[in-house]
């Protein structure tokens, strides 16, 4: 007989589980909502959970768990992605807040929870540790989104390992997240921390600085902001006063020490980062200002074969090849040296897109920027780097002059394209497909000289 784990661990039924606009929701209330919704879900084994409200997502996930469904969680909600997902999972139905959530697919509009009949008593559901309960999809930042199956036992260990690494088991916090719950980072660092880390979470997904401030004000201390470098930079640039925080967590892109220093000074809280991927789940953490080294979480471990590093053990599903160039150290920590896919070689000189993006982002006046190396060569047979830049106070000539002071001439962008905004997704990432489309629109098939 296989082992089981509870839906929620180490929590009393009257503990606060979530914070909604209507007020706090206890563990007991959450379980009642989940059981009530489970009785209303249509038949079928797949549930496409599209709820943007984090509490409704959580109720939908738990209801699907109770009803024997697998939660499908694409980080991209483009029509192409959703249609491909439907084709690969026959009989899937969606759950969302609007009738037009996924046009052309059957679904359920989230009902008014207050109107649903409640079970007389709710017990804590026990779930088979070996059961696949969710399929998470990569962001597509390096290609088409890929599915990754998650078993319940590994997710439980994931939540506990991250909670322990961040000190949350000793001091649980109220979490405000700017990232969607469907994305692996948002799923693990908000929802799983509530299920198995003793934390509670705010229902909203604030995006604009004033909304982030309001969401933080609406939850008690100790409070934690789960965000991205993009959202954090925007919040600091707004100049808004923020309520006292106790922890800031960042992921999805590298966080520079300068931004971390400004965030700690402005928010009065230590800034920590999470390293991981959809494939591996969260693997390691660090306080940014303590140095470059990462500490592995829980029982996860790394091993190397040639240029490839693999993660396994603990909460990791199987043995997962990592996309990054990693240097393991004798004390068990490790250093990141960029993604394999980011490494570029032009005329015998090597660099990484991460390094180039750091250099252009450090130019005063640059608000956002990204280098892009197209797959196709130009008309002269040479593949040329391109850069897309948001810099309202700069012109291209001034910006190129600044880059000549920072970069080898071979890595200067040709062309440099000024834009009002970059097509970042809800987690602040720039999928390669979005950059390819932008390159095709702004540069064309043959590039510029």
Beta strands, then each sheet from edge to edge (+ up, - down):
strand 1: 4-6
strand 2: 16-20
strand 3: 23-26
strand 4: 46-49
strand 5: 70-73
strand 6: 93-96
strand 7: 107-109
strand 8: 126-128
strand 9: 132-137
strand 10: 147-151
strand 11: 174-177
strand 12: 200-202
strand 13: 223-227
strand 14: 247-250
strand 15: 271-277
strand 16: 281-287
strand 17: 295-296
strand 18: 301-305
strand 19: 308-312
strand 20: 320-321
strand 21: 324-328
strand 22: 334-339
strand 23: 343-346
strand 24: 349-352
strand 25: 368-373
strand 26: 385-390
strand 27: 416-418
sheet 1: 1+ 8-
sheet 2: 3+ 2- 12- 11- 13- 14- 15- 16+ 17-
sheet 3: 7+ 6+ 4+ 5+ 9+ 10-
sheet 4: 18+ 19- 20+
sheet 5: 21+ 22-
sheet 6: 23+ 24-
sheet 7: 25+ 26- 27-
end
